[in-house]
Amino acid sequence: MRETIEFRIGEDDAQQHLESELGVPLGDTLRKVVLPSDDKQVQRIARIDRSYREKGDAFFTYWRIHRKYTEEELESAELLNLIIRTYFEPPGTDFGTEYDESAACTHCGAGAPLKTELILNTKRVSRNKDIAQTIAGEVVVSSRFVAAFKEQGLRGAEFRPVFHSGRKSTQSSEWFRPVFTSKPLTLDARTVAGNHPFDLDERNEHRCPKGHIAGLNQVSELYLKRASHDGSDLCLTDKYFGCRRGDLRPERRLLISPKLRDVLEKMDAKGYALEVAHFV
């Protein structure tokens, strides 16, 4: 596996602290810097950012970890983290979708179940994708996805219809939402989470005192307790990542079996990426 970290840094700050050949410009005001995670420049950026944050500022405005696997690594994995790459908005609450907020954690806001069916403007979902989610973490899958899941006898979820909010009425759509029947997978302590790669939230700023949230962002690959797996092909982590803020809700991570991976590859499904997850 090859791991790199992408940073986006204001050009004025980049010129002040970095060599001109490090990274590429994104317009006149922003620079994109992508480095191997073990590159000495990463720690240099960490030191610079730390000095900025001590003054209430930040050196980089965006970060993202990229992991590239060989075919052999993906094929030999016992479990895979399915990462949705297709987002759309507005969220369901803009169209009458309701959540039971009384059932959510009073500390972190996680765990509010749907009170209604999921109602969205499904015309905002890319038609050439098979899995997508709103900015509020509402996951939808295509009818093609559902058909393949059922035909192959896969386990771990049932699928409820997603309704489209039209101009005059609410109508059925070609999209579905997964309702998980699998047992949640227990996150192992080897999974690293934090605000960003250089701030692992040691002050527990974003961690729930009741243990619902692992952290604001996933930093490492996922590590799961093998004993918690019930053999399902589609699962969720027991803990959430993120925070409750406006339309944003904490989200659990999606895990799939090699069998479901093969089904998705065979149907040439779109809208996702895969990372290796680890049983311990």
N, C-alpha and C positions, 0 to 999 in steps of 0.2 A: 504494500500500500504506500502510495506517495501522498503526503499531506502538505498542503500549502495554506498560507493565511493571506487573505486579501485585506488591505487597508485602503480607505479613502481619506485623503488628507487635504486640507485647504492648501492651495498652491502657495500662498504667502508663507504659511508655516513650513511647508515642505522646502521652500527655497532657503529658509532660515536655518534648517537643521539637517537637510539631506542633500546628497550630491544630485546634480541635475540629471544624471543618467539613470538614477534609481527610480523606476516606475515610468508610467506614461500619463500624459495629460488627458483629462476629461473636460474639454473646453478650456476656458481661461482661468477658472477659479478652483479647480479640483484636480488632484493627482491620484491615480490608482497605482498601488504598490502591491505586488504579489511575490511572496517569498516562501521558500521551504520552511517548515515550522522550526527546524533546527538551525536555521541560518543565524549567524551572529547579529545580523541587522535587526532581527525580530526583537532581541533583547535590548538593542539600542532604542528601538521605537518604544518598547515598554518603559525604559527609563525616562525618555522624553515625555511620554504621556503621563507618567507618574508626577513629574514636576509640574505639568500643566494642571492636573487634577488637584494638586495641593493648593493651587490658586483659584480653584473653582471653574476651570476650563477643561478642554479635552484636545489632545493633539490629533487624533483620528475621529472622524464623524461616523464611520461605518466599518464593520469588520465582518468577515465570513471565513470559515474554515472549509476548504475543499479537500475531499479525499478521493483519490483515484485508485481503483483496484484493478488487478489483472483478472482475466477471465477465470483463471484457476482459483483465485481467492474468492470470487463470488460464487463459483460453482461448488466449492468445498464448504461454504458457510452453512451452519446448521440453522441459522436464523438471520434475518435481514431487516434492517431499519428502512421502512418505506417512507421516503421523504417527498411530500407533495410539493411540486414546483409551480403549480398553476393556481393563482389566486384571483379572486374577483370580488366585487362589492356592488351594491350595499349588502349588509348582513340581513338576516331574516327578520330581526326586530323592526326593520323599516317597512315590512310588508304584513305585519300582524302575527309573526311567530312569537310565541310567549314562552318564557322559562319560569320554573318554580324557584324563584330566588330565595324563598324561605328555607329551601333544602340546601342552599349553598353554604360553604364554610363562612362563618362570620369574620374570620381573620383574613383569608386569602381570596374569597369569592369563588373558589373552585367547587365544581360538582353540582351546579344547578341543572336539573333535568328539564327536558322539553315538556311543556304543558299542552302544547298543540302539535299538529303536524308541522313539518318544516316548510315554510312558504318563502319563496325567493323570486327574484326576477331571473329566471333561468336562461333568458336570452343573453345574459351577460356571461354565461359560461361558454368557453371556447368549444365549438362543436367537434373539433378534431382531437379533443382530450377525452380520457376515460376516467380521470380522477382529478378533482379540484377541491378547493375550499375557500370559504369566505374569509375576510380579515378577522372574523369572530371565531374561526376554527370550525365552522360548519362544513363537514365533509360530504361531498356528493360523488357518486360514481355513475357511469353510463349504463344503459340497459345492456350493452354488449358485455361489460364487466360482470354484471349480475348473471347473465346467461351462462358465461364461461364458468363462473364460480359454482353455479348449481350443476351444470353438466358434468363437471369433474368431481362432484361429490365433496367439495371442500367444506371445512367446518370452521366455526368461530363467529359467524355473523348471520343475521337475517337482514332483509332489505325492505325498508318502508318507502313508499312513493314520496317524491318531493313535488310540491305544488307550485305552479307558476302564478304569480300575481299579475293578471292582465289588466287592461284598462277598465273593463266592466265587471269582471268576475275572477274568481280563483279557479284555475283549471289544472288538470293533471299534466304531467310533463314526462319526458323521457329519462329523467334523472331520478336516482334513488339515494337514500342515506343508509349507511350501515348501522344496525342495532346489534351491539356486540353480545354474543352469548358465551364467549370464551372467558375463562378465568384470567384476571389481570396478571401480568408478569411482574414479579417483584424486582425492583431495581436494586442492583448491588452497589455497595459503597464505592466500588472502583469507578463508577460512572462519575465523571467530573462535570459539575455545573457551576455557573457563576454569572456575574454581570457581563464580563468579557474575559478573554484569555489571561489577562493580567490582574483581574479582580475577581476572586472566587467567592466573594460575598461572605467573608469571615465574620462580618457583623450581623449576618442573618437578616439583612435588610429585606430581601425578597423571599425568605424561607418561612413557610407556615409553621407556627409553634405546634400545630397538631400533626405536622409531618406530611401534609398533602402535596407541597411543592418542593421539588428537588432544587430548583434555582431558577433564575430568570432565563438563562440560556443554556442549552446543551453545549458543552465544550469538547468533551471526549466522545469516542464511540460509546455505544450503550453496552452495559454489562448487566445480565439478568440471572436470577437464581433459577437453575435448571429445574429444581423441585417444584417450582410454581407453574411450570408449563403443563397444560392439560392435553397437549397434542393437537391443539387447534392450528389452523392455517392462517388465521388472521386474528391478531391480539392487540391489546393495549398495555402500556406500562401502568403500574399501580399509581405512580406519582405523576404529577403535572410539571410542566415548565411554563414560565411566563408569569403574567400578573393580570389582575382585573383592573382595567382602566378604560373607561368609555366603552366602545364596542369590543375591545380586546378582552379575551377570556383565557385563563390558563388552559393549556392543551396537554393531553397525554401523547406519547409517541406511538406510532403504528409499527407493528412487527409482522412479518410474513414468513411463511415456511418456504423451503426450496421448491415445494410442489406448486405453491401459488406463484412464485417467481417464474417457474417454467411456463405456467399458463399465461401470465402476462406477456412474457417474451414471445410465445407462440402467436398470440393475438395482436402482437405489436402495439401494445397499449401505450398511451401517451399521457404525460402530465406528472411524471414522478421520476425520482432517482433512488438509487439503492446504496446503503452503506452496510458493511458487515457488522452484525451485533454478536455478542459473545455470551455463551452460557458459562456460568461458574458454579 
